[in-house]
Amino acid sequence: MKELMEQISAIGDTFIRNAETQLDKGNKAAGLRARRASLELEPLLKRFRKLSLEASNNKD
């Protein structure tokens, strides 16, 4: 789970950096990179949710 969190954090940082560049400077390429990062985040976040629910259910 720790490795998954590190992946989410790295891709999230990339997304934020590129999204801000698009907004601040109007950089279209940065917008494309941000959209790609958002697509990479989706399955990782779904996996995190699944693992988190399993961990919560196992503690009960």
N, C-alpha and C positions, 0 to 999 in steps of 0.2 A: 504494500500500500504506500510505503514511503517513496518508492521509485515512481509510482503513478503520480503522487503529489508533486514530485520534482518535475516530471514531464508537463503536468498541467501548469505549473508555475512558469516554466521556461517558455512554453507556447503562449501563455497568457501575457507574459512580458513582451513577447514579440508582437502580439496582437495590439496591445496598448500603445507601444512605441510607434507602430505603423499607423494606427488609427489617429493618433495625435498628429503625426506628420501630415497625414492627409487633411485633417481639419485645419491645422495651423498654416500649412504652406500650400495646400491645394495639390499635393503630389498624388497624381493618379496611380502611379506604380505602387506607392505605399498603401493606397486603398486596396489594390489587388492583393498585396501581401497580407493585409489585415483580414480580408475576406477568406483567404486560404487558411490562415491561422484559425479563424473561427470554425471552419469546416474540420480542422484537425482536432479542435477542442471538444466538439460534440461527442464523439464516441468515448473519449477519455472521461468526460464528465458523467456519461451514462454508466461507464464501468465503475467510476468512483461511487456513484449512488448505489449500485448493486452491492459493492463490497462493504460500503458503510452500513447498509441495511442488514447484511449478513452478520456483520460484527455486532450490531445492536441486538439482533435477535439471539445471538449465541451467548450474550451476557445475561439474558433474562433467565 
